[in-house]
Amino acid sequence: MTTTKHELRALIAARKREYSSEVKKQKSEQIIKKLIETDEYKNARSILCYWSMSDEVQTHDFIVKAAQEKRVYLPVVAGDILLIREFFEIKNLTKGSSFSILEPDENANEIGLNQIDLVVVPGIAFDLNGGRLGRGKGFYDKLLTTANVCKIGICFDFQLMEDVPKDEFDVLMNKVIFG
């Protein structure tokens, strides 16, 4: 039986509710530790990450620490696309228009994806073949479709599936880290 994207999103949402914030925080720390140990992270000078929502792998502390040694960028929703702006400090973040995620304000440097060495990508579900299911707006797929950049998806172990439903426009990850 094939699971649809809608069904898989509902399944993962139910699984996320089974874990406390503390457990998700502990799992997040383990996942970030694995990410930091990769050659892709060690060799990257510039990273596009995401400011996590409460149900995602928590990236806030990671972003603040990484910005001390690397150039860190965050996505900014502009209509139906993502712009890339530099992260400097938490105080320079403002609530965005989509999902109320904090984003770098309009004073932050904006760059193109060709200036990024590594993209850390969130998702609802992943598979070990690099398949990714997002929230359904296609923001990352549009951004990454022509990018020649390393893409690492990060997720909780309960978000890892045998096979994620894919369409022709879905962008595969180079690696998936989970825990």
C-alpha positions in Angstrom: 0.0 0.0 0.0 1.4 3.4 -1.0 1.2 6.2 1.5 0.3 9.6 0.2 2.1 12.7 1.2 -0.9 13.9 3.1 -1.2 10.6 5.0 2.5 10.7 5.8 2.3 14.2 7.1 -0.5 13.2 9.4 1.4 10.1 10.6 4.5 12.1 11.5 2.5 14.8 13.2 1.0 12.1 15.4 4.4 10.7 16.2 5.8 14.1 17.1 3.1 14.5 19.7 4.3 11.3 21.4 7.6 12.9 22.4 8.1 15.6 25.0 9.9 18.8 24.3 12.7 17.5 26.5 13.1 14.3 24.5 13.1 16.2 21.2 15.7 18.5 22.6 18.0 15.6 23.6 17.5 13.9 20.3 18.3 17.3 18.6 21.6 17.6 20.4 22.6 14.1 19.2 21.6 14.9 15.6 23.5 18.2 15.7 26.6 16.5 17.1 26.5 14.0 14.2 26.1 16.9 11.7 29.1 18.8 13.2 31.2 15.6 12.9 30.7 15.3 9.1 33.4 16.3 6.6 30.7 18.4 4.8 30.2 20.6 7.9 33.9 20.7 8.8 34.9 21.8 5.3 32.0 24.3 4.8 32.8 28.0 5.1 29.2 29.0 4.6 26.1 27.2 5.7 22.4 27.7 5.0 20.4 26.4 7.9 16.9 26.9 9.2 15.6 28.5 12.4 13.7 25.6 13.8 10.0 25.4 14.8 9.1 23.6 18.0 8.4 20.3 16.2 11.6 20.2 14.2 15.2 19.3 15.1 16.2 22.2 17.2 18.9 24.4 15.5 18.9 27.6 17.5 22.0 26.9 19.7 23.7 25.3 16.7 23.2 28.4 14.6 24.5 30.7 17.3 27.7 28.6 17.8 28.3 27.9 14.1 28.1 31.7 13.4 31.2 32.2 15.6 33.4 30.3 13.1 31.4 30.1 9.8 29.1 32.3 7.8 25.6 31.2 8.6 22.6 32.1 6.5 18.9 31.5 7.1 16.0 31.4 4.6 13.5 34.2 4.3 10.1 33.6 2.8 9.3 36.1 0.0 6.0 35.2 -1.6 6.5 31.6 -2.9 10.3 31.5 -2.9 13.1 31.6 -0.3 15.7 34.3 -0.1 19.0 33.7 1.7 20.1 36.3 4.3 23.0 36.2 6.7 22.5 35.5 10.4 24.4 37.7 12.9 22.6 37.7 16.2 19.2 36.6 17.5 18.3 40.2 18.1 18.4 40.8 14.3 15.7 38.2 13.6 12.1 39.2 13.0 8.9 37.1 12.7 8.4 36.0 9.1 5.2 35.8 7.1 5.1 32.0 6.7 4.7 29.8 9.8 5.8 32.7 12.0 9.4 31.5 11.8 12.1 34.0 12.8 14.1 35.3 9.9 17.0 37.8 9.4 15.6 41.3 9.0 15.8 43.3 5.8 19.2 44.8 6.9 21.0 41.5 6.7 23.2 40.7 3.7 21.3 38.7 1.0 23.3 36.2 -1.2 22.7 33.6 -3.9 22.7 29.9 -3.2 25.9 29.6 -5.3 27.8 31.2 -2.4 26.7 28.4 0.0 28.8 25.3 0.7 26.3 23.3 2.8 22.5 23.4 3.2 21.0 21.9 6.3 17.4 21.1 5.3 14.4 20.4 7.6 11.6 18.1 6.6 8.5 16.2 7.7 10.0 12.8 6.7 13.1 11.5 4.9 14.3 8.2 3.5 17.9 6.9 3.3 17.9 7.4 -0.5 17.7 11.1 0.1 14.0 11.5 -0.4 12.4 14.3 1.5 8.8 15.3 2.3 8.4 18.9 3.3 5.4 20.9 4.6 3.9 21.1 1.1 4.7 24.6 -0.1 7.8 23.5 -2.1 10.0 26.3 -0.8 13.2 24.1 -0.5 12.5 22.2 -3.8 12.3 25.5 -5.7 15.4 26.9 -4.0 17.5 23.7 -4.4 16.3 22.4 -7.8 19.3 23.7 -9.8 21.8 24.0 -6.9 25.1 22.2 -7.0 25.5 22.3 -3.3 25.7 19.6 -0.6 22.2 19.1 1.0 21.9 17.4 4.3 18.5 16.6 5.7 18.2 16.3 9.5 15.4 14.6 11.3 14.3 12.6 14.3 14.5 8.8 14.0 10.7 8.5 13.9 10.7 10.7 10.8 12.9 8.3 8.8 10.8 6.1 6.5 11.6 3.3 4.2 10.4 5.3 1.2 9.1 8.8 1.0 6.6 9.6 -1.8 8.3 11.7 -4.5 7.3 13.8 -7.4 9.5 14.8 -10.3 10.1 18.3 -8.8 11.2 16.9 -5.3 14.9 17.5 -4.7 17.0 14.6 -3.1 19.3 15.1 -0.2 23.0 14.1 -0.5 22.8 12.7 3.1 20.2 12.3 5.8 21.2 12.5 9.5 18.8 11.2 12.1 18.8 10.3 15.8 
